[in-house]
Amino acid sequence: MDMSTLAFLAPPFVASLVIAGIHAYLGVHVVERGVIFVDLSLAQIAAFGATIALLMPWSGGDPHGNAAYWTSLAFTFLGAAIFATIRSRRARIPQEAIIGISYAVASAATILAMSKSTSEGEHLKDMLVGNILAVSWPDVWQTALLYGVIGAFHFIFRRRFLAISMDPDRAEREGASLRFWDFLFYASFGFVVTRSVSIAGVLLVFCYLIVPSVAAMLYADSIGKRLVIGWSMGTIVSALGVYLSLQLDLPTGATIVCTFGLVLILMAAVRPLLQRAA
């Protein structure tokens, strides 16, 4: 592999590490809350907002412009408010059901909106599927800065967020407002999803969120150990996926997704062997 190829692959590889860093942490909360598909749902709602923006004359038809970004972010905040409002231990309808319905409706609405788009259809497809190879260094640094701010916010209030995710009954007895903190969680999550989807696409972002957390749960119970395993897995899979996509001439995003699946199967298969050896 020559230096020009390495220079070309450096921005998407670093971008994948940045995405893996924040999503591995958020994935711990998502898995503990049992809202596995919230990432897909918020991502699809963000995509629907961007689709609506493309149909408006003031967007300029640019799927990566400011108009599309802020419109998709506004739609994501709306979804965050809905998901925070419907959470209740005594609700007759599970929160995951509402999240799944939101994903289906947002997907159908996006398809309907796309049917009215002509010249921007290909750009819209790139936005939904994602093309991490096209990311530039300025995009990487802007994304890292945004995720750094979100990470600092979660670090400052880490005890409250972890308490509500892992023991909501106790948090409520201590006087925490579940809906308020849920909204803050989903709103900050929306910032991350909106940015990540525009770079990597819905499926890859979902894998970065869920797969490292699920793999870490196979080997660790504490949050710290889960994060270490999740970050390690995200780093290794990102490097391996980018390398395989280059060597086999395959789409990078789909290659990383399949690599995540294969590594997860391997980790699940090795776990019983390690337990017997221990």
N, C-alpha and C positions, 0 to 999 in steps of 0.2 A: 504494500500500500504506500503510494508516494505522498509527498508533503502536500501537494495540491488537493488530493482526495481527503487527507486528514483535515485540511483547512476548511473544506466544504462540509465535512461531517461534524466539525466542532460545534457550530451553533445549535443544530438540532440535538446533539448529544447533551450539551449543557442545558438546553431547554427542557429535555426530558428529565434531567436530574432535578431541576427547579420544580417541575410539576410533581415529580415523585415525592419531593420533600414535604410539601404542604398537604398533598393528598393522602399520604400514608398516615399523617396525624389525623386529618379529618375522617379518614376511613375508620379509625378506632371508635370515634363517636357514632358514626353511622351504623356500624355493626352492633355496637352496644345498644343503640336505640331501636334496632330492628327495622330500620327504614332503608333497606338495601337499595331500593330503586329511586331514592330521592335525588341522586346525582343525575341519573338518566332523565328524570322528570324535569328538574330545574334546567338541565342542559337543553332539553327539547323546548321548554318554555322560552329560554333565551333565544334559541334558533327561530322560533315563531316570531318573537319580537323583532329580530333582525330582518326577517322576511317582510314583515309589515313595513319596516323602515325603507326597504328597497322599493316598495310600491309607491312611496311618497316622493313627490318631486323634489323636496328639500334635501333628500339624502344623496342626490347626485348619482345614484345607482352603484355606489361603492360599498360592497359587503364588508369591507374592512375599515370603513370610514368612521368618524366620530358619531355620525347620526345613527348608524346601525348599532354601534357599541352601546350608546346611552339608551337607545330604545330597548335593546335586548336586556340591558341591566334593569331598566324600569319594570319590564315584564317579569324578570327574575325576582325583584323585590315583591311584586304582587304575589307570585307563587310562594315566596317565603312567608308572607303575612298569612296566606291561607293555611299553609302547613303548620304554622305556629298556633293558629286559632283552633284547628280541629283536634289538637292533641288533648286527650282526656282519658284518664284511666277508666272512667265509667261510660265512655262512648259506646253506642251499640255498633257503630261501624268502625272497623280498625283503620288506623291512620294510613297503613300501607295500602289499603284498598283505595283511599282517596288519592294517594300518590300515583298509583297505577292508572287510575281513571284520568288524572291530570296529564299523565304522559300520553295516553292514547288520544285524548282530545287535542292536545297540543300538536301531536304528530299529524293527525288528520287535518287540523286547521292549517298547518304548515304546507301540507300537500295542496290544499285548496288555494292558499295564497300563491304557491308556486305556479299553479295553473294559469294565473293572471300575469305571470312574469315571462317575458320572452327573451330579450337580449341578455338579461342577467342570470339566466338559468344555470349556465355553466359556472359562473362565479358563486352562485348560491350553493351549488353542489360541492364546490371546493370548501366553502365555509362549513357545511354540515359534516362532510367526511373528514375534513382536516388534511393539511399537508405540512407535516412537521419539518420536512426537508427544506421548505421555503422560508423558514424562520430566519431572521437576520439578527445580528448582534444587538442592535438597538431594541428589538422586540424582546430579546432575552433579558437585557438589563432592566427594561421597564417592567417586565413580568416579575423578575426577581425582587425589584423594589416594592411592587404591590404586594407580593406574597410575604415579603419581610414585614410590612406594616400589619397585614392580617395575622401573621404569626406572632408578632409582638402583642397584638391585642388579645389573642388567645392565651399567650403566656401570662399576661397580667391577670386575667380572669380565669386562669386554668382551673382553680379549685371549684369555682362555681360551675363552669361548663362540664367538668368531669363529674361533679356531684349530680347534676341534672341528667347527664347521659347514663350514669351507672347506678344511681340510687335516687330516682326522682321523688319517692315518698319521703325520704329523709330530708332532701333539699326543701320540699314544700313545708315540712314540719318546722324547719328552721327559718321559715318566712320568705323563701325565694319565690318570685313570681315565675312560674314555669313558662307561661306564654310570652312574657317579656324577654326572658333569656333565650327561649326557643327562637323568637324572632331575630335576636341579635346573632344567634348561631346560623340560622338559615340565610340571613342577610349577608353576613361575612362569607358564608359558603357560596352565595350567589356571585359575589365579586370574583371568587376563585374560578367558579364554573364558567362564567361568561368569558373570562380571559383564556382559560385553558381550552375551551371548545373551539375558539377561533384559531388556536394554534394546532391542536392535536386531533380534534374531532370528538364526537360523542363517545364512541366505543372505547377508544384509547384512554380517555379521561376516566371512564367508568372502571376500566381495569386498574389504572393507577390508584383509584380510590379504594376498591374492594379487595382485589386479589392479594396485595401485600398484607392487609389486615387479617384476612382469613388465613393466610399462610402463617402469620405470626401467632395466631391463636392456637395453632397446632402444637407449638413449642413453648409458649410462654403464657403466664397469667397476668403478670404485672404490666402496667402501661409502658414503663421504661424499656423493658426487654422487647415488648411488641414493636415499639418504635424503632429500636435498633435493627431487629429482624426485617421489618418492613422497609426501612431505608436501604438496608443492604440488598434486599431482593430487588427493589426498584432500580438501584444502581447497576447491579449485575445484568438484569433483564434488559435495561435500556441499552447498555453497551452491546450485549449479545444480539438484541433485535436489530440495532442499526447495522452491526457487522454482517449479519445474515442477509438482511435486505440488500446490502451492497454486493455481497458475494453471489447471491442467487438472483439478483435483479428482480426483486419483489417490492411491492408497495411497503414503505417503512412502517406506517401506522398499523396495518394489518399484520405485518410480521411481528411487531412488538406484542400485539394482542395475543397472537398464537403462541409466542414464546412465553408469555405470562401463564397461559393455560398449561403448557408442557411442564414448566418449572413447578407450578403448583401441584400437578399430578405427581411429579418426581418427589417433591417434599412430603406429600401425603403417603407415598409408598415407602419412603425411607423411615418415617416416624416409627412404625411398629418395630422395625429392625433395631433402631436406636434404643427403644424402650426395653426390648429383650436383652440387648447388650448391657444396658444399665442394671 
